[in-house]
């Protein structure tokens, strides 16, 4: 892995680039979780409300345990990791803590959470995820992050909002 020069990563000179890189990493993690879960039957199974992702026990696989709304175990699956980019890192947008998912106390799901050997995906939020919309939103945000650097360096002095095929666009 190539690491940025220490001065460059802490300076304001590349602030937009560093923000764009962080945004892309987050997008890639969301997309990876969605793509990997599409390889299981959990997304299509209406009984599955949450999935515990054990991504710490083994480096070459991820153990998935599915739970229903009552916190009872309803299924298991294993995803193998052939490449490092297949690892299922925590994505706050799908994590049960960040999404405010209710967990039944003393349930099997609650017990899995208490072991602290992974994280829990809220399947409701994963099912609502729209990869294309996320990709487009990420493109816009990454562009704006890069634009900040370009304007600061004088590489861009102005731009047009819109698609450029209309007379009602405003110059910035």
C-alpha positions in Angstrom: 0.0 0.0 0.0 1.3 3.5 -0.9 1.1 5.9 2.0 0.9 9.6 1.5 3.8 11.8 2.5 3.3 12.7 6.2 3.4 16.5 5.5 0.9 16.2 2.6 -1.7 14.2 4.5 -1.7 16.6 7.4 -1.6 19.8 5.4 -4.5 21.8 4.0 -3.0 21.6 0.5 -4.7 18.3 -0.3 -7.7 18.6 2.0 -10.2 18.0 -0.7 -8.3 15.1 -2.1 -8.1 13.4 1.3 -11.8 14.0 1.9 -12.6 12.6 -1.6 -10.5 9.5 -0.8 -12.3 9.0 2.5 -15.7 9.3 0.8 -14.7 6.8 -1.9 -13.5 4.3 0.8 -16.9 4.6 2.5 -18.7 4.1 -0.7 -16.6 1.1 -1.6 -17.3 -0.4 1.8 -21.1 0.1 1.4 -21.1 -1.4 -2.1 -19.0 -4.3 -1.0 -21.4 -5.2 1.9 -24.3 -5.0 -0.5 -22.7 -7.1 -3.2 -21.5 -9.7 -0.8 -24.9 -10.0 0.9 -26.5 -10.4 -2.6 -24.5 -13.6 -2.7 -26.5 -14.9 0.2 -30.2 -15.6 0.5 -30.6 -13.2 3.4 -31.7 -10.1 1.5 -34.6 -12.0 -0.1 -35.6 -13.8 3.1 -38.3 -11.7 4.8 -37.7 -13.5 8.1 -34.2 -12.2 8.4 -34.1 -8.9 10.2 -30.4 -8.8 11.1 -27.2 -10.6 10.3 -24.2 -10.9 12.7 -21.0 -10.6 10.7 -18.0 -12.3 12.3 -15.1 -10.8 10.4 -12.5 -11.4 13.2 -12.3 -15.1 13.7 -10.7 -16.0 10.4 -8.9 -14.0 7.8 -10.0 -16.1 4.9 -13.8 -16.1 5.5 -16.6 -14.2 7.1 -19.2 -16.1 9.2 -22.8 -14.8 8.9 -25.5 -15.6 11.3 -29.1 -14.4 10.5 -31.7 -13.4 13.1 -35.4 -12.7 13.0 -37.2 -9.7 14.6 -37.3 -11.6 17.9 -33.6 -12.1 17.9 -33.8 -15.8 17.2 -31.2 -17.4 14.9 -32.8 -18.3 11.6 -29.8 -19.1 9.3 -26.1 -19.2 8.8 -23.8 -18.7 5.8 -20.1 -18.3 5.1 -18.5 -15.9 2.6 -15.0 -16.7 1.6 -12.4 -14.0 1.1 -10.2 -14.7 -1.9 -9.1 -11.1 -2.2 -8.5 -8.4 0.5 -11.1 -6.2 -1.1 -13.8 -8.8 -0.2 -13.5 -8.2 3.6 -16.7 -6.9 5.2 -15.7 -3.9 7.2 -18.2 -2.1 9.4 -20.3 0.4 7.5 -22.2 2.7 9.8 -25.0 3.1 7.3 -25.9 -0.6 7.8 -24.7 -1.1 11.4 -27.4 -1.9 14.0 -26.0 0.7 16.4 -26.0 3.6 13.9 -29.4 2.8 12.4 -31.1 2.5 15.8 -32.2 -1.1 15.3 -34.1 -2.5 18.3 -32.5 -5.6 19.8 -34.5 -7.9 22.1 -32.7 -8.2 25.4 -31.3 -11.6 26.2 -32.1 -12.9 22.7 -29.6 -14.9 20.6 -28.9 -11.7 18.7 -28.2 -9.8 21.9 -25.8 -12.6 22.9 -24.0 -12.5 19.6 -23.5 -8.7 20.0 -22.2 -9.1 23.5 -19.4 -11.4 22.2 -17.9 -8.4 20.4 -16.4 -10.5 17.5 -17.9 -8.6 14.6 -20.8 -6.3 13.8 -24.5 -6.6 13.0 -26.1 -5.5 9.8 -29.6 -4.1 9.9 -31.2 -5.9 6.9 -34.0 -3.2 6.6 -31.4 -0.5 5.8 -29.5 -2.9 3.5 -32.6 -3.8 1.6 -33.4 -0.1 1.1 -29.9 0.7 -0.2 -29.8 1.8 -3.8 -26.3 1.2 -5.3 -26.9 3.4 -8.3 -28.2 6.3 -6.3 -25.3 6.0 -3.9 -22.8 5.9 -6.7 -24.2 9.0 -8.2 -24.3 10.9 -4.9 -20.8 9.8 -4.2 -19.6 11.0 -7.6 -21.1 14.5 -6.8 -19.5 14.7 -3.4 -16.1 13.5 -4.6 -16.2 16.1 -7.4 -17.0 18.9 -5.0 -14.2 17.8 -2.7 -11.8 17.9 -5.6 -13.2 21.2 -6.7 -12.3 22.7 -3.4 -8.6 22.0 -4.0 -8.8 23.1 -7.6 -10.3 26.4 -6.8 -7.8 27.0 -4.0 -4.9 26.3 -6.3 -6.3 28.5 -9.1 -6.9 25.6 -11.5 -10.6 26.5 -11.6 -12.0 30.0 -11.4 -15.6 29.3 -12.2 -18.0 26.7 -13.4 -21.5 26.3 -14.5 -24.3 24.5 -12.7 -26.5 22.3 -14.7 -25.8 20.1 -17.8 -24.7 22.9 -20.1 -27.5 22.4 -22.6 -29.9 25.0 -21.1 -29.8 28.8 -21.1 -30.8 29.1 -17.5 -27.6 27.8 -15.9 -25.8 30.0 -13.4 -22.1 30.7 -13.4 -20.3 30.4 -10.1 
